[in-house]
Amino acid sequence: MQILDGKALAKKIEENVSYEAKLFKQTTGRVPGLAVILVGHDPASQAYVGMKKKACDRAGFYSVTHEMPDDISQDAIIKTITMMNDNPNIDGILIQLPLPNHIDTTKILEVVTPSKDVDGFHPFNVGRLTTGLDGFVPCTPLGVMELLAEYNIDPKGKDAVIVGASNIVGKPMAALLLNANATVTVTHIFTKDLKAHTLQADILLVGAGVINLIREDMVKDDAIVIDIGINRTDDGRLVGDVDYDAVAPKTSYITPVPGGVGPMTISMLLSNTLKAAKNHANEAQ
Ligand code: NAD
């Protein structure tokens, strides 16, 4: 069993992004810029936004966080996004999810101009991903693909089973794996017999948000297991969706939580923002 070390790879990617950001500054006179919109006071969202801001600082990016109260109107959020769309110092716009219930998340995500949609949630970029065209790909599944590539794991011809079908994790993960010629199965809360599917997986990718959802008897020998889940236990520990201690010994590769997919997500955000900045600089020429 080998651990897929997302922390180490993320560090390497961040160093490369920082270097490229310096070169970008030399040629354009400015640094890549990220705007984050944070609505409400959810502690997990605040923690994620804090981590993203720190990563921007490390990479030498400009970043600004627009913090808004829980009861903010949809129009006020849209106004701020429109301002960021028009701001030439901003290359990427990130809406920290979830948004409060009175806000139409789909509508908000559609306001972000596709060239600044570094989270890859705009239908324009979702369409480009499913068609196999270049665009912005959601950071978490993109990070998983980078991690597989780093360890020379080629999904081509493999049976990939995804647990979880959200727009953020499961669906884009499926599109990326299909584009990489894997045979993809997507399971979710209404799947009749989860174990029957997970047992078929050469690559099992789990992002459901349920502690210990995947037990040892649900994984075949030598499977590659990617745990995307991030959950906090009652005693405050961070764990994934896979019963790591029981499952790890029978896998060929596995991601730990923390230190697996999580750090990759942040480094992909930096890399998407750098990509947006380069695109904007090229368009301006
Ligand atoms: P979500 O709630 O939007 O979606 C969960 C998905 O899992 C749904 O499709 C649901 O049908 C499925 N599911 C739930 N319970 C299930 C069960 N018992 N059996 C089968 N399927 C089940 O959540 P999300 O935003 O996609 O996040 C999923 C997990 O990934 C969470 O733990 C989240 O914290 C984590 N996450 C991690 C990162 C990262 O950087 N590593 C990024 C985003 C999300």
Boltz pocket constraint, residues with backbone or C-beta under 6 A from the ligand:
constraints:
  - pocket:
      binder: B
      contacts: [[A, 140], [A, 163], [A, 164], [A, 165], [A, 166], [A, 167], [A, 168], [A, 169], [A, 170], [A, 187], [A, 188], [A, 189], [A, 190], [A, 191], [A, 194], [A, 206], [A, 207], [A, 208], [A, 209], [A, 210], [A, 213], [A, 227], [A, 228], [A, 229], [A, 230], [A, 231], [A, 261], [A, 262], [A, 263], [A, 265]]
      max_distance: 6.0
